[in-house]
Amino acid sequence: MFVIARGPDLGGFSVLSGVTFTILFLAYLVAHQIGDHWVQTDRQTADKGEPGWQGRLACAQHVTTYTLTTSAFGVAVWWAFSLPISVQGFALGQGISALTHYWIDRRFTLAHLAHRLGKLDFYNMGAPRPGRDDNPTLGTGSYALDQSAHWFWLFVAAFVTAAEVP
């Protein structure tokens, strides 16, 4: 059951819910950087966007370790600050994060969304040109859209977790 905690005169979330959301969101952003860049293996990075079972398996393995990382950070701040969140809310938030992370990281899914939204030129910005000896770089449009999509869903995960009060 999705419950929004209301403060006495705030007409919305209580201050405690807002603090809980803020702490969780910051923890998830740090965990995201660790899980997406340090914990993810080179093989997972190379294979997760490939078609077929090889790509699906690599992406699932990455999302598993990524979710363990965000869960560890979430549990750490939950415990350290005695945050008023429920097990169900925490699980729901982590589930949202994991499912959307998988969808985004399969790559063709995000490329298709970029195309549908008229962002394909931006998505392709900075990518190595076919038939050229261009160096791959993190400074690409696809990386920027990937990261902004992850941040959006981490926001949603923290919001849902903070809103699902015990």
Helices and strands as residue ranges (DSSP letters): H 15-33, I 34-39, H 42-47, H 52-80, H 87-105, H 108-116, H 120-124, H 141-163
